[in-house]
Amino acid sequence: MKTIALSLVLAAAAGGAAFAQSTTVTLDNGGVIASDRDCIRGNGVAACEKSTTATTAGGQSASKTRLRTADSTGVTTSVSGTGPNGQTTGRVKQISR
């Protein structure tokens, strides 16, 4: 569920420090929340992507992905999501330094 955008940023900043984290939580009602986070830092660029998927015990799921990139010019955050019925949402926020 990783985006191409993160791959491009990671390739451009090769050689920097990188880390990844994954967490899965099973709820009392049988639902599951799974979250993955990947980050890379180096050469004045930091890029982090977090993807979260929530699945109900009945099998419905919704997901959200956030990509945050920071460099000397500012910070860009893009968020996209998909609801249980396939509806999609997205937004991009840019803050200049």
N, C-alpha and C positions, 0 to 999 in steps of 0.2 A: 504494500500500500504506500510505498514511498513515491515521491514525485520526481519527475525529471529535473525540476528546478534545483532541488537539493543536490542531485548528482552533479549538475553543472557547477554549482558553487563549490562542492567538495573537490571536484577535479581542478578548479581554478586555484584553490587554496591548498593544494597538495603539499604535504610536508608539515602541516600544522598538527597541533594536538587534537585528538578526536576521542570521543567516548559515546557509548550507547547504554541505554537502560531500558528494560522491559519489565512490566508489572501486569499481573493478572489477578483479579479479585473475583471470587465466586460469592454471590450474595445468598442470604438465607432463603430467598424465594426461588433460587435456581438460576437467576440471571448472572451474567458475566460481564465484567468490564476489563478490557485489555488495553494497555497503553504502552506505546513505544516512543522513545526519545533518542534522537541522534544529534550530536553536535560536533562541530569542528571549529577550531580557532587557529589562526596563523596568518602571517603576512598582513596584519591589520584588518582582517575580516573574521567575523564570527557568524556562523550559520547554525541554527537549531531548528529541527523539525520534530513536532510532537503529533502523533496520530493516536486517537482514542476511538475504540469501538465498544458500544454497549449493546448487549444482546439479552433480550428477555427470555424467561423460561419457555415461552411459547414460540421462540425462534425469530421474533422481530428484532431488527438491529438498526442502529443509527451510528454514524461515524462523523468525526471531526478531525481535520488536519490543519495544523498551524505551522507556517514557515516564517521564521524571523531571521533577518539578515542585517547585520550592523557593520558599518565600515566608517572611514573618516568623514564621509559625506552625510551620514545619518543612518536611520533605521527604517527598514521596510518590513511590515508584517502582513502576511496574507493568510486568510482563514477561509476554509471551505468545509462544507458539511453535506451529508446525505441523510435524510430522514427515513423512518421505517417504511414509508410508502413510495420511496424513490425521489421525493422532492429534494431539490438542491439549493444551497445558499452559498454565498461567498462575498468577501470584501477584502480590500487592500487599503492599508494605512501607511503613509510615508511621513516621516518626521525628519526634516533637514537640520543639520547642525549649523 
